[in-house]
Every structure is written in structure tokens, then in C-alpha cells.
Amino acid sequence: MVSIISSSFFCVSFFFSSNFRKIMLYPNGGQNQEGKNISLFLASVIEDTNFRIYAEYKLCIKNQKNDKDLERTSKLIYGFY
């Protein structure tokens, strides 16, 4: 199967929680996902081994073929100590 969608996208880095971060999007999922999932990551641009972040986010996926859009909201705490 040939896809016109890139394997990954990265946003311009931005300052958040005392460090520069970027959002990484894999529209076909991670390794061995075969296009069955979408993977979204908040990554540190500068190596930071001692941080903790509370994130609250909403992911909206717009279906251009029909009106079956998808929206999910989530909250999580992640980091390294």
C-alpha cells in the first residue's frame, strides 16, 4: 500500500515547563503498527533527565470523507526523576 502521508511530522520547538519541547506526530503509528494507530509525543529538545510534567490535552481528528470525526481528551503526569 502506498501512502501520500509522511511517516512523521515535528513542530517547531517551543518553551514549556523550563525546557524546549516539540510535538512529534506519527500518522501511521509507531513501529509495526501498519497504519492502524496514530502516535503523538511531547519530546524534550534539550536532554533533560530530571523533570515532571502534568499534561492535559485534546486530540481531534477530522474525517474528510464523512462526518465521523474523532475527539479524545486526556490527562497525564509523566517525566523522569
C-alpha positions in Angstrom: 0.0 0.0 0.0 1.4 3.4 -1.0 0.5 6.4 1.2 1.0 10.1 0.4 1.2 10.8 4.2 4.7 11.3 5.6 6.0 8.8 8.2 6.4 11.6 10.8 5.9 15.3 11.5 7.6 17.5 14.0 6.5 21.0 15.1 8.8 23.9 15.7 10.2 23.7 19.2 8.6 25.8 21.9 9.4 26.7 25.5 7.3 24.8 28.1 8.0 23.7 31.7 11.6 25.1 31.9 12.7 23.4 28.7 12.3 23.5 24.9 9.8 20.9 23.7 8.4 19.7 20.4 5.4 17.7 19.4 6.1 14.6 17.2 3.3 13.0 15.2 3.4 9.6 13.5 0.2 9.4 11.4 0.7 5.7 10.8 1.6 4.8 14.3 4.9 3.5 15.7 7.0 0.6 14.6 5.0 -2.4 13.2 1.6 -0.5 13.6 0.9 -0.7 9.8 -1.2 2.4 9.8 -3.6 1.1 12.4 -2.8 3.8 15.0 -1.7 7.4 15.4 1.2 8.1 17.8 1.7 11.6 19.3 4.6 12.5 21.6 5.8 15.5 23.6 9.6 15.4 23.4 12.3 17.4 25.1 14.6 19.2 22.6 17.4 19.5 25.2 18.3 16.4 27.1 16.5 16.7 30.5 16.7 13.8 32.9 15.0 15.3 35.9 11.6 16.6 35.1 7.9 16.0 35.7 5.1 17.4 33.6 1.3 17.4 34.1 -0.3 17.4 30.6 -3.9 17.9 29.8 -4.7 17.7 26.1 -7.3 17.1 23.4 -6.8 15.4 20.2 -9.2 16.0 17.3 -9.1 14.0 14.1 -11.2 15.4 11.2 -12.6 12.9 8.8 -12.6 14.5 5.4 -14.7 11.7 3.8 -17.6 11.6 6.1 -18.8 13.3 9.3 -17.4 10.7 11.7 -14.8 12.9 13.4 -12.9 11.7 16.4 -12.1 13.6 19.6 -10.4 12.4 22.8 -9.4 14.3 25.9 -6.8 13.0 28.3 -4.7 14.0 31.4 -1.4 12.5 32.5 1.7 13.1 34.5 5.0 11.9 33.0 8.7 12.5 33.5 12.0 11.3 34.7 13.2 11.5 38.2 
